[in-house]
């Protein structure tokens, strides 16, 4: 079941012209549910004009900061983000699920590691959490952030980033790349694309000396950075992604062992396990996703983006075969272990069993 808790808005800070940082306080009985890992996000729900909307926003606080806060950038036509930027007030209540997400790596306080971070626009929100937590928990580690924006006025957390740089002198390096503004060094002007990354890695950033890289932002930037990192010697397993928007099918599909074989029937019997309870629903192959069938049967399955991006709807395929239309959220090893994004999964077999509890 998708468990939502009421969070009280205790502070709202205008960060840029079109973004706010919202501080939230869980009710006392849910404090433990909102302990988070750096890089995780919260999924909120609110009803607009009779329709329930769910949106996910990254936590932008360090694990040891003692606060829970998210950054929300206004998106053109975005109901939730526009409302949060224009109407949300201190004292209001937001319903949210407990923190989720795998955009992080285990901390190793005794080691001296070199981290790389790449953010585009509001993709900085989970990176702030990662940077603060890593520099605090790993006193020998360093972090280099490459942050792309259209202009200086669009830089989220600008003051906080400078404060962190001063606090952790010599351990945090920040490279701003501004698309619409000139800089003294041409390398720092323009778009954060493959050409720009190749130039940065050839002359400014030692990719081979880095242990981990975290990328968050629009899909074209994410792909460009990833390909350049690999071309300059970084192992793919050391690169972690957090995609904020998608337009095309993802990088990995859960393919059946019988690819190319026509489905044996138009219907599939799906057993859906959630909170220890198994429900059987029927869905049309090629028409409904597992999540759509669950919602139609009034099963309170977790979801947020419905675009294969956020992983809120993640579940394990216990029996049967499915095709995932898009996957921007699951790592390859998770797919190999049978995990699927139910919002993108269509059954290929006449029977499937999906477990949200694993």
C-alpha positions as CSV (number, residue, x, y, z in Angstrom):
1,X,0.0,0.0,0.0
2,X,1.1,3.5,-0.7
3,X,1.4,5.0,2.8
4,X,1.1,8.8,2.9
5,X,1.9,10.9,5.9
6,X,0.9,14.5,6.6
7,X,4.0,16.8,6.6
8,X,3.8,20.3,8.0
9,X,5.4,23.1,6.0
10,X,7.7,24.9,8.5
11,X,9.6,27.2,6.1
12,X,9.6,28.3,2.5
13,X,12.6,30.0,1.0
14,X,12.6,31.6,-2.4
15,X,15.8,30.3,-4.0
16,X,15.5,31.6,-7.6
17,X,12.8,33.4,-9.5
18,X,11.1,30.1,-10.3
19,X,12.1,27.8,-7.5
20,X,11.4,27.4,-3.7
21,X,13.0,25.3,-1.0
22,X,10.4,23.8,1.3
23,X,11.2,22.6,4.8
24,X,8.9,19.9,6.2
25,X,8.1,18.4,9.6
26,X,6.7,14.8,9.9
27,X,4.2,14.1,12.7
28,X,5.9,12.6,15.8
29,X,4.6,9.1,15.1
30,X,6.1,9.1,11.6
31,X,9.6,10.6,12.4
32,X,11.3,7.3,11.9
33,X,9.6,6.8,8.5
34,X,11.3,10.0,7.2
35,X,14.9,9.1,8.0
36,X,16.5,9.3,4.5
37,X,19.6,8.3,2.6
38,X,21.4,11.0,0.7
39,X,20.1,11.4,-2.8
40,X,16.6,10.1,-2.1
41,X,13.3,11.8,-2.9
42,X,9.8,12.3,-1.6
43,X,6.6,11.5,-3.5
44,X,3.7,14.0,-2.8
45,X,0.1,13.8,-3.7
46,X,-2.6,16.5,-4.0
47,X,-6.0,16.8,-5.7
48,X,-6.3,19.4,-8.4
49,X,-9.8,19.9,-10.0
50,X,-10.9,16.5,-8.8
51,X,-7.8,14.7,-10.1
52,X,-5.1,13.3,-7.8
53,X,-1.6,14.3,-8.9
54,X,1.5,12.7,-7.6
55,X,5.0,14.3,-8.0
56,X,8.4,13.4,-6.7
57,X,11.0,15.9,-5.5
58,X,14.5,15.2,-4.3
59,X,15.5,15.9,-0.7
60,X,18.1,18.7,-0.6
61,X,19.4,18.3,2.9
62,X,22.3,16.4,4.3
63,X,21.6,13.3,6.3
64,X,23.0,14.9,9.5
65,X,21.3,18.3,9.0
66,X,18.4,17.4,11.2
67,X,15.8,18.8,8.7
68,X,13.7,17.5,5.9
69,X,13.5,19.8,2.9
70,X,12.9,19.6,-0.9
71,X,13.6,21.9,-3.8
72,X,10.7,22.6,-6.2
73,X,11.3,24.3,-9.5
74,X,8.3,25.7,-11.3
75,X,7.6,23.9,-14.6
76,X,5.5,25.4,-17.4
77,X,2.1,23.8,-17.2
78,X,3.1,21.9,-14.0
79,X,0.1,22.0,-11.6
80,X,2.0,20.9,-8.5
81,X,5.2,22.9,-9.1
82,X,3.2,26.1,-10.0
83,X,1.0,25.7,-6.9
84,X,4.0,25.1,-4.6
85,X,5.8,28.2,-6.0
86,X,2.8,30.5,-5.9
87,X,0.3,29.3,-3.3
88,X,2.0,27.0,-0.7
89,X,2.2,28.7,2.7
90,X,4.0,28.0,6.0
91,X,1.6,25.9,8.2
92,X,0.1,24.1,5.2
93,X,0.2,20.3,5.1
94,X,1.6,18.1,2.3
95,X,0.9,14.4,2.0
96,X,4.1,12.4,1.2
97,X,5.3,8.9,1.1
98,X,8.5,7.9,3.0
99,X,11.8,8.6,1.2
100,X,12.7,6.4,-1.7
101,X,15.4,6.1,-4.4
102,X,18.7,4.5,-5.1
103,X,20.7,7.6,-6.2
104,X,23.5,7.0,-3.7
105,X,26.4,4.7,-2.8
106,X,27.3,3.3,0.6
107,X,29.4,5.7,2.7
108,X,33.0,4.7,3.6
109,X,34.2,7.1,6.3
110,X,37.7,5.6,6.5
111,X,38.4,5.9,2.7
112,X,39.6,8.8,0.6
113,X,37.4,8.8,-2.4
114,X,37.1,11.1,-5.4
115,X,33.5,11.9,-6.4
116,X,32.2,13.6,-9.6
117,X,28.8,15.2,-9.7
118,X,26.9,16.6,-12.8
119,X,23.7,18.5,-12.5
120,X,21.5,20.4,-15.0
121,X,19.1,23.0,-13.6
122,X,17.0,21.5,-10.8
123,X,19.0,18.3,-11.0
124,X,21.1,19.9,-8.4
125,X,18.6,19.0,-5.6
126,X,19.8,15.5,-4.9
127,X,23.4,16.4,-5.5
128,X,23.2,18.9,-2.7
129,X,22.2,16.1,-0.4
130,X,25.0,13.9,-1.7
131,X,27.7,16.6,-1.4
132,X,26.8,17.6,2.1
133,X,26.6,14.1,3.4
134,X,29.7,12.7,1.7
135,X,31.9,15.6,2.8
136,X,30.6,15.3,6.3
137,X,30.8,11.5,6.6
138,X,34.0,11.0,4.6
139,X,36.6,13.6,5.8
140,X,39.3,12.4,3.4
141,X,37.1,12.4,0.3
142,X,36.7,15.1,-2.4
143,X,33.8,16.2,-4.6
144,X,33.9,17.9,-7.9
145,X,30.6,19.3,-9.1
146,X,29.9,20.4,-12.7
147,X,26.6,22.4,-12.8
148,X,25.0,23.5,-16.0
149,X,22.4,26.3,-16.2
150,X,21.1,28.8,-18.8
151,X,22.4,31.7,-16.8
152,X,23.7,32.8,-13.4
153,X,20.2,33.8,-12.2
154,X,19.0,30.3,-12.7
155,X,21.5,28.7,-10.4
156,X,19.7,27.0,-7.5
157,X,21.4,26.8,-4.1
158,X,24.1,29.2,-5.3
159,X,24.9,30.7,-1.8
160,X,24.7,27.3,-0.2
161,X,27.2,25.8,-2.6
162,X,29.6,28.7,-2.0
163,X,29.2,28.2,1.8
164,X,30.0,24.5,1.4
165,X,33.0,25.3,-0.7
166,X,34.3,27.6,2.0
167,X,33.5,25.1,4.8
168,X,35.3,22.3,3.1
169,X,38.2,24.2,1.7
170,X,40.1,22.3,-0.9
171,X,37.7,19.3,-0.9
172,X,34.8,20.8,-3.0
173,X,35.4,22.1,-6.5
174,X,32.5,23.6,-8.4
175,X,32.5,24.2,-12.1
176,X,29.6,26.3,-13.5
177,X,28.8,26.0,-17.1
178,X,26.4,28.7,-18.3
179,X,24.6,28.3,-21.6
180,X,23.6,31.9,-22.3
181,X,26.4,33.9,-20.7
182,X,30.0,34.3,-21.6
183,X,32.9,33.5,-19.3
184,X,36.6,34.4,-19.1
185,X,37.3,30.9,-20.1
186,X,35.4,29.5,-23.1
187,X,35.3,26.1,-21.5
188,X,32.8,27.3,-18.9
189,X,30.3,28.8,-21.5
190,X,27.8,26.9,-23.6
191,X,25.8,23.7,-23.1
192,X,26.8,20.7,-21.1
193,X,26.9,18.4,-24.1
194,X,29.3,15.6,-25.2
195,X,31.8,18.1,-26.8
196,X,31.9,20.2,-23.6
197,X,32.4,17.1,-21.4
198,X,35.2,15.8,-23.6
199,X,36.9,19.2,-23.3
200,X,36.4,19.3,-19.5
201,X,37.7,15.8,-19.0
202,X,40.7,16.4,-21.3
203,X,41.9,19.6,-19.6
204,X,40.2,20.1,-16.2
205,X,38.8,17.0,-14.6
206,X,40.7,13.7,-14.0
207,X,38.1,11.1,-14.7
208,X,40.4,8.1,-14.3
209,X,41.2,9.2,-10.8
210,X,37.5,9.4,-9.8
211,X,35.8,6.6,-7.9
212,X,32.1,7.4,-8.5
213,X,30.0,9.8,-10.7
214,X,26.5,11.0,-10.1
215,X,24.5,12.5,-12.9
216,X,21.1,14.3,-12.5
217,X,19.2,16.3,-15.0
218,X,17.6,16.2,-18.5
219,X,18.0,13.1,-20.6
220,X,20.3,14.6,-23.3
221,X,22.7,16.0,-20.7
222,X,22.7,12.7,-18.8
223,X,23.5,10.7,-21.8
224,X,26.2,13.1,-23.0
225,X,28.0,13.1,-19.6
226,X,27.8,9.3,-19.3
227,X,29.2,8.6,-22.7
228,X,32.0,11.0,-22.2
229,X,32.8,9.6,-18.8
230,X,33.0,6.1,-20.3
231,X,35.1,7.3,-23.2
232,X,37.6,8.8,-20.7
233,X,38.1,5.6,-18.7
234,X,35.3,5.4,-16.1
235,X,33.6,2.0,-15.6
236,X,29.9,2.1,-16.3
237,X,29.2,0.5,-12.9
238,X,30.6,3.6,-11.2
239,X,28.1,5.9,-12.9
240,X,24.8,6.6,-11.2
241,X,21.8,8.3,-12.8
242,X,18.8,10.3,-11.6
243,X,16.7,11.4,-14.6
244,X,14.2,14.2,-14.1
245,X,12.3,13.9,-17.4
246,X,12.0,11.4,-20.1
247,X,10.8,11.5,-23.7
248,X,11.9,8.2,-25.1
249,X,12.0,4.5,-24.1
250,X,14.7,3.8,-21.5
251,X,18.0,1.9,-21.7
252,X,17.1,-1.5,-20.4
253,X,14.0,-3.7,-21.0
254,X,13.0,-6.8,-19.2
255,X,12.9,-9.1,-22.3
256,X,11.3,-12.5,-22.2
257,X,13.2,-15.6,-23.0
258,X,10.8,-16.2,-25.9
259,X,11.2,-12.9,-27.7
260,X,9.4,-12.9,-31.0
261,X,6.8,-15.5,-30.0
262,X,3.2,-14.3,-30.3
263,X,1.2,-14.0,-27.1
264,X,-1.1,-17.0,-26.6
265,X,-4.1,-15.1,-25.4
266,X,-5.5,-11.6,-25.2
267,X,-5.9,-11.6,-21.4
268,X,-3.5,-12.2,-18.6
269,X,-4.2,-13.2,-15.0
270,X,-2.0,-11.1,-12.7
271,X,-1.5,-11.9,-9.0
272,X,-0.5,-8.7,-7.3
273,X,1.0,-9.0,-3.8
274,X,1.2,-5.9,-1.6
275,X,1.4,-5.6,2.2
276,X,1.2,-9.4,2.4
277,X,-2.1,-9.6,0.6
278,X,-2.5,-11.3,-2.8
279,X,-5.1,-10.0,-5.3
280,X,-5.8,-11.5,-8.7
281,X,-6.8,-9.1,-11.5
282,X,-7.2,-9.6,-15.2
283,X,-5.6,-7.3,-17.7
284,X,-5.4,-7.0,-21.5
285,X,-2.0,-7.8,-23.0
286,X,-0.6,-4.9,-24.9
287,X,-3.2,-2.5,-23.6
288,X,-2.8,-2.2,-19.8
289,X,0.3,-2.0,-17.7
290,X,0.5,-3.9,-14.4
291,X,0.1,-0.6,-12.5
292,X,-3.0,0.4,-14.6
293,X,-4.6,-2.9,-13.8
294,X,-3.9,-2.6,-10.1
295,X,-5.3,0.9,-10.0
296,X,-8.4,-0.2,-11.9
297,X,-9.0,-2.9,-9.3
298,X,-8.7,-0.3,-6.5
299,X,-5.4,-1.7,-5.3
300,X,-3.4,1.1,-3.6
301,X,-0.2,0.4,-5.4
302,X,2.6,3.0,-5.1
303,X,3.4,5.2,-8.1
304,X,4.4,8.8,-8.9
305,X,5.7,9.7,-12.4
306,X,4.2,6.9,-14.5
307,X,7.1,7.5,-16.9
308,X,9.7,5.0,-15.8
309,X,11.8,7.6,-14.1
310,X,11.2,7.6,-10.4
311,X,11.1,3.9,-9.4
312,X,8.3,4.4,-6.9
313,X,6.3,1.6,-8.6
314,X,9.2,-0.9,-8.4
315,X,8.1,-4.5,-7.8
316,X,9.6,-8.0,-8.3
317,X,8.3,-10.2,-11.0
318,X,8.0,-13.7,-9.3
319,X,6.4,-15.6,-12.2
320,X,5.8,-15.0,-15.9
321,X,7.3,-12.5,-18.3
322,X,6.7,-8.8,-19.1
323,X,8.1,-6.2,-21.4
324,X,9.1,-2.8,-20.0
325,X,8.5,0.0,-22.4
326,X,10.9,2.4,-20.6
327,X,13.3,2.1,-17.7
328,X,15.3,5.1,-16.5
329,X,15.2,4.1,-12.8
330,X,16.4,0.5,-12.3
331,X,20.0,-0.6,-12.5
332,X,20.9,-3.5,-14.8
333,X,21.5,-5.8,-11.8
334,X,18.0,-5.1,-10.5
335,X,16.5,-6.0,-13.9
336,X,18.5,-9.2,-13.9
337,X,17.1,-10.1,-10.4
338,X,13.6,-9.7,-11.7
339,X,12.6,-6.2,-10.6
340,X,10.3,-4.2,-12.9
341,X,8.7,-0.8,-13.1
342,X,5.0,-1.7,-13.0
343,X,4.0,1.6,-14.7
344,X,5.9,0.5,-17.8
345,X,5.4,-3.3,-17.8
346,X,3.0,-5.2,-20.1
347,X,2.5,-8.9,-19.6
348,X,3.7,-11.4,-22.3
349,X,2.5,-14.6,-20.6
350,X,-1.0,-15.6,-19.6
351,X,-0.1,-15.5,-15.9
352,X,2.2,-13.2,-13.9
353,X,2.9,-12.8,-10.2
354,X,4.2,-9.4,-9.1
355,X,5.3,-8.7,-5.5
356,X,5.5,-5.1,-4.3
357,X,6.8,-6.2,-0.8
358,X,10.2,-7.4,-2.0
